[in-house]
């Protein structure tokens, strides 16, 4: 059997084609994750989304959530490029009076693989040195009006991504009480928006508008001291998942502690895997998920995070090193979830989910 049809349908609806063999972690992480950094930044990384569209995680990508100092006031401004702006400029602005600029290079140049481009975030607001990362700019899928990814430099988060042709502007609400209006600009054939804010400032809501009114809104998920992740988009009057949180799994694996917690809400399903490093990401869904497993690399130890249909009572996971472990899903909100610690090995990770009767409900591998 393969990944549950309900999960496949939800992923196809939300993110486009989903192929569980192998699990498209790189391709599906939707939140604008940096695929390769030309300069590694301490306590910085891209947000990810476990299963998402288009992606740079755009969707689940690893990041460290090292505590950041609280901003003095976090006053933010943003404006589109001026008429005499350099080629590729997406937006500019200030944070507490310190200037920032975000610029995209021509895709495929400056060492970027085909289809990817160099994003440069510069200015005093970015700290001691500019952020210089090769990414795939996240693009909206399905009925989503926009797809936002995140990067960080010093104590600043940069939110950026693509919008559809009908979007005239986005309005982003911040936890400091500000409201920002984001105007799309076409850069090398891609309509984009971008803004910067302190890592200590959360994004409370993002709303997309067309010439005829509101298209959809998103309630981002925010980790204290890190950036906000824009996940599921909700049509006017639509409600996402009810808010709930809980621990999915924890323990010690080969002498190293690990734990996974989940937060369910209007953003979808977000997880945080805490080991020697922290990895996080979100599945931007508005409904319950079926059964599937995703590997979250970059944590120590690594973690396999899974979603389970309501009928699943236990899951057998065959780790890459050849060992096998059985886990029982826990319910967070109305969604069953589970997690398994592991390490790299010569084999693929495979799993089998069973129902109460002992019959196989779903199976697959990464």
N, C-alpha and C positions, 0 to 999 in steps of 0.2 A: 504494500500500500504506500501511498505517497502523502505529502503534506495535506492536511485536512482541506476539503473543498471550500469550506467556509472561509478559512484563512486565505486561501488562494484568491477567492472572489474578492475579499476585502482588499487584499494587497493590489490586485489588478485594478480595482476601482479607484484606489487611492493613489497608487504609484505607477501603474502600468504593469507591464509583464513581469512576473516573478517566477524565477526558476530555482527550485530548491536544490538542484544538483549541479554545481555546488551552491551553497547559500550565498546570494550576491551581497555580502556584507559591504565590500568596497563600493559596488555600484548603487546599492540601495540606501546607504546611510545618507540621509538627506540634509543635513544642516550646514552645508558649505564647508566641509572639512578640508584642510590642507593635505593633499595627497603626498606632497614632498615639500619640506621647507628648505629653502636655500640658506636659511639662518635659523638655528634652533633657539627658541626663546624660553628662558626659565619661567616656570609657572604660567605658561601660555600654550594654547593649542586650539584646535577648532572644535566646534560643537559637532555632534554627530547625531544622526537619527538611525536607529537600528534598521528599520525597514522604511525606506523613504524613496522619494523619487529623484531621479537625476543625480546628483550628488557630488559633492565633494565631501559626509555623512550625511551630506545633506541628508540628515538624518542622522546613524551612530558613529561618531568618530571620537578618538580618545582625547582627553584633556586633563590636565592637572587642575585641581581646585585649591591651590595654595591660597590661604587667606590674604586678602588685599586690604590695605588701609582704607578706612571709610573716607569718601571724598569730602572735601571741605564744604562744598555746596552742590557740586555736580551740575552746575548750570551749563546747559548744552544749547548750541545753535547748529543749524544745518542749512545749506543752500545749494542749489544746482550750480553747474559750472557757468562762469561768466562768459561773455562772447569771446574774450581773448584768452580763455583758459587753455592750458596745454592739451594736446590730443590724448584721449583716453581718460580724462578726469571724469569721475562719476559724481562726486559731491565733495564739499568742504565745509568747515565750520569751526567752532571753538568749544572747548570744555574749560569752564572757569577762566575764560579769556585766552587760553592757550590754543593756538591754531592747529588744525589737522587737515590733511588732504587724503583722498582715496583715489587712486589711479589704476586703471587696467592697461596692461600692455597688449599689443596685437597678439591674438591667440597663435600659439605655435612658435613664437619667437622667444628670445632670451633664454633658450634652453628648455622651454616648456614643451611637453609632448603635444602631438596634434590634438586639438579639441580642448586643450587646457591653456591657461594663461597666467601670467605673473600679476599678482595683486600687490600694490605697494601702498602702505599706509604710512604717511610721513607727517612731520610737524612736531612742535614741542609737546603736544598732547600725547604723543606716542612714546614718550620716555626718551631714554638715551640714544636709541637707534631705531630707524624705521623698520616696520614689518615688511618682509619681502618673501612672499610665499607663492608657490605654484598650486593653483586650485582649478577645479571645475566649477564654474559659476552655477549654483543651483537654479533650476528652471521649474516653473509650475507644471503640474501634471493634472490630468482629469479636469475637474471643474475649479481647481484652485486658481485664484487670481494672481498669486505670487508664491515665491519660495525663497526664504531667507536663510542664509548660512551665517556663521560667526567665526571671527578670528580674534585674537587678543594680542596686545603689545604693551608690556609694562602693566599699568593698572587700568588700561583702556580696552573696551570691547568694540569691535567693528562689526556691525550688522550689514549684510549686503546680499543681493540676489536679483533674480530676474522677475519681471512682471509681464502679464499678458497685454495684448494690444489695446484692450478695452479699458484698462486701468488708467485713470487720469491722475490719481494720487493716492498715497497711503497716509494714514494718520496713526502715529505711534504715541501711546501714553506711557509716561515714565513714572517710577515710584516717587520721584521728587516733586510730582505734581505738574510737570511740564507736559505739553502736547506738541509733537513735532509733525510738520507736514512734509512728506517726502515726494518730490516730483521726479518721475522717471526721466532718464536721459538715455539715448541710444548710443552705445559704445561698441564699435566694430560689429554692428548688426544685432546687438543684444540690448533690449530695453532693461535698464537696471535702476535700482535705488540703493542708497547706502547712507548710513549715519554712524556716528561714534558716540559712546557714552562711558562713564566710569564703570568698572566691573562691579562696584558696590551699588549701582543703580539698576533696578530691575525694569524690564519692559512689562507693563501691566496688560496692554492690549494693542493689537494692530488691526486696523480696519482698512479695507480696500474699497475705493469708490470708482465708479464710472461716471460718464456724463449724465447718466440717468439716476444715480443714487448709489446706495451701499450695495456692494457685491457680496462681501463676506468679511468675517472677522476672525481673529485668532487670539486665544489667551495663552501666552507663552508660559513655559515652565522655567523657573529660575532657581539656580543653586546659589546659596549665599556665597559671596566672594568670587563667583564666576559669572559667565554670561547667561543670557536668557536664550531659550530654544523655542523658536516659533514652530509649532507642530501642526495640529489639525486646524483646518479652516472650516468655519461654521456659517451657513447661510443665515440671513436675517430670520430670527425666530427659532432657529435650530439650537438644540442643546446637545452638548457632548456628554462624555462619561461623567458620572458623579465622582466627586473627589474622595479619594481614599489613599492611604499609604500603609506600608508595612514591610517587614523584613521577609525576603524571599529565601535566603539561605545564608549560612555563615559556617566557619570552622577553621581548621588548620590543615594545610596541605603541604607536605614535605617541609614542615617546620615554619611555614609562613601563614600568617592570618589572612583570611579573606571574608568579605561579607557583601551581600547584595541587597539593596533596598529598592522598592518600587513606589512610584507616585502615579496614581491614576487620576485623571481629571479631564477637563475640556481640551487640554493639549494632546491627549491620547494616553499612552503608557510610557512612562519614563523610568529608567533604571540607573542606579549608581552602583558600580562595582568598586569596592574599596580594598586595595591591597597595598603593595609597596608604592604603587601609583594608583590614580583613580581614573576610571573610565566611565563615561556616561553617554546616554543617548535616548532618543524618543521614537516611538512608533506612533505617527500621527493618525490615529484612528478615531472614529466617532462611534464605533460599535465594538462589541466583543470580538476577540480573535479566536481563531481555531488553534491548531497545534503546529508548532514549528520550533526550531532551535537556531540560535545565532551565536557565533563565537565572538567574544569581545577580547581581542588581543590587546597587548600593551599594558595590561595589568600584570602584577606579579603576586600570586600565580595568575595565569589566564583563567577566564571564566566562560563557561557556556551558559547562556541565558535562554530560557525557553518559555513559550506560551502554551497553554493546554486548553483544549475544549472542555466543556462542562462534564462530558462523559469520561474523561481521563482520570484514573485514580493513581497510577504510578507510571514512571518512565524509566526504562533501562538505557543508560548512556555508555557507549563504548568509547573510551578516551583514545586520543591519538597515540599514547604510549602503550596501548594494548590492554590496559586495565579496564574494568567494568564497574559501574556503580548504579545503584537503584535509588531513585528519589521519588518522593510524593509531593505533588504540587500543593502550594498553599494559595488561598484565595485572598486577593487584595481587591476590595470593592466587589465587583462581580466577575473579575478575571482571574483564572488560575494561572500561576506562574511558578517557575522553578529555576534553580541555578546549580551548577556543578563546577568545582575547581578542577583544573587540569594543567598539563604542561605539554609542550610540543613533542611530537613523536613521528614515527614513520607511517602511521596509519591515518586515515580520515576519521573524523568524529562521526559516529553513526548513533542513531537512537531509535527506540521503539516504544510507543505509548500503548498502554493497556487500559481497558475498561474494568468495571467492577466484576464482570463475569470471567475475566482473564483473557478475553478476546483482544486481538490487536486492533487498535483504533486508527493508528497512523504510524508511519515510520519515515525515516529520511536520513540525510547526512549533510555534512558541510565540507 
